[in-house]
Structure formats: C-alpha cells, structure tokens
Amino acid sequence: DVRLAGLLRAVREAHAGDAWHGPAFAESLGAFDADDAARRPIAGAHTAWEIALHVTAWTGEVARRLAPGTVAALPAPGDWPPMPAVRDAAAWAAVRADADAALDACLAAAAAHL
C-alpha cells in the first residue's frame, strides 16, 4: 500500500531525518548531554530523559500491538519509566539507542502489513 509506505517514511523522518516539523526526535535528543537530559529546570515538568523513556516505551508498545492477537496494555516499562540511578553518558547513549531500536521494531511491525 503506497499510503502506508508513505506514512512509514514520514514516521522515520520524524524520528531521524529531514522532518517536516523541524528537528527530528533523535536530533533533538542529541542536543542534550546526560547532565542536561536529566536536569529538571521546571519543577513538576518532565526531563528530556523522561520524555525519551516515555516515547521509547510507547513506540515499543505500538510495535507490540501491531502483532496479531495482542491485547492493548500499558508498555511493559510503564507509562513514564523512571530515570536510571546512574545517569552518565553511557546510560544516555543507551536510552537514545533504545529509542532508535524501538522505532525500527515499530516500523518493521507496520511494514509487515504492507
């Protein structure tokens, strides 16, 4: 289906590409180092790290729901997974890699419907 293929391309670009809306998600995450990503400059607001975990969890949940016979549920890590205790550069790189992997899984699951 040409429309689904176009949609998958737009989703990929929104994550890591020439997004129509401005910086892609991965590009935005790349603008933060681990300290800045974990910082909460506004009391009660989510950190960039928390937003990355949230988006990754829900992207994984979408991939899971695209499989036949699945039941809708909260993502396994939760709606707003907590930041890890260790918030160093390696942990932040892992979060960003997990976001990429979740998107790849989601797009692969959706492409199976082409």
C-alpha positions in Angstrom: 0.0 0.0 0.0 1.5 3.3 -1.2 -0.2 5.3 1.6 1.2 3.1 4.4 4.7 3.2 2.9 4.5 7.0 2.8 3.3 7.1 6.4 6.2 4.8 7.5 8.6 7.1 5.6 7.2 10.2 7.4 7.4 8.5 10.8 11.1 7.5 10.1 11.9 11.1 9.1 10.2 12.5 12.2 12.4 10.3 14.3 15.7 10.7 12.4 15.6 12.5 9.2 14.5 15.6 7.4 11.3 16.1 9.4 8.8 18.5 8.0 8.1 19.9 11.5 11.7 20.9 12.5 14.4 18.9 14.2 13.7 15.2 14.3 13.3 13.5 17.6 16.7 11.8 17.6 18.3 15.1 16.6 16.6 16.8 19.5 17.8 14.2 21.9 21.3 14.5 20.5 21.3 18.2 21.6 21.5 17.1 25.2 24.3 15.6 27.2 23.5 13.3 30.0 23.5 16.0 32.7 21.2 18.3 30.7 18.9 15.4 29.8 18.4 14.6 33.5 18.0 18.2 34.6 14.6 19.4 35.6 14.6 23.2 35.0 10.9 23.5 35.6 9.5 21.9 38.8 7.0 19.2 38.0 7.9 19.1 34.3 9.4 16.0 32.7 13.1 15.9 31.9 14.3 15.2 28.4 15.5 11.9 29.7 12.0 11.0 31.0 10.4 12.1 27.7 12.9 9.9 25.8 12.0 6.9 28.0 8.3 7.6 27.6 8.4 7.9 23.8 10.6 4.7 23.6 8.2 2.8 25.9 5.1 3.8 23.8 6.9 3.2 20.5 7.7 -0.3 21.7 4.1 -0.8 22.8 2.8 0.2 19.3 5.2 -2.3 17.8 3.8 -5.0 20.1 0.2 -4.1 19.4 0.8 -4.4 15.6 1.4 -8.2 16.1 -1.7 -10.3 15.5 -3.7 -11.3 18.6 -2.2 -8.8 21.0 -4.2 -7.0 23.7 -3.8 -3.3 24.4 -1.9 -2.6 27.6 0.5 -0.1 29.2 4.0 -0.5 28.0 6.0 -3.1 30.0 8.4 -0.4 31.4 5.4 1.7 32.4 3.8 4.9 31.0 6.6 7.2 32.4 9.5 4.9 33.2 11.8 6.2 35.9 15.3 7.5 35.0 18.1 5.1 36.0 20.1 5.7 39.1 23.2 6.1 37.1 22.8 9.0 34.6 26.1 9.2 32.8 27.0 9.5 29.1 26.8 5.7 28.6 23.4 5.5 30.1 22.1 8.4 28.0 23.6 6.9 24.8 21.8 3.6 25.7 18.5 5.5 26.0 19.0 7.1 22.6 19.9 3.7 21.1 16.8 2.1 22.7 14.7 4.8 21.1 16.2 4.0 17.7 15.7 0.3 18.2 12.1 0.8 19.3 11.3 2.8 16.2 13.0 0.1 14.0 10.8 -2.6 15.6 7.7 -0.5 15.2 8.4 0.3 11.5 9.2 -3.4 10.9 5.9 -4.5 12.5 4.0 -1.9 10.5 5.8 -2.9 7.3 4.6 -6.4 7.8 1.1 -5.1 6.9 2.2 -3.8 3.5 
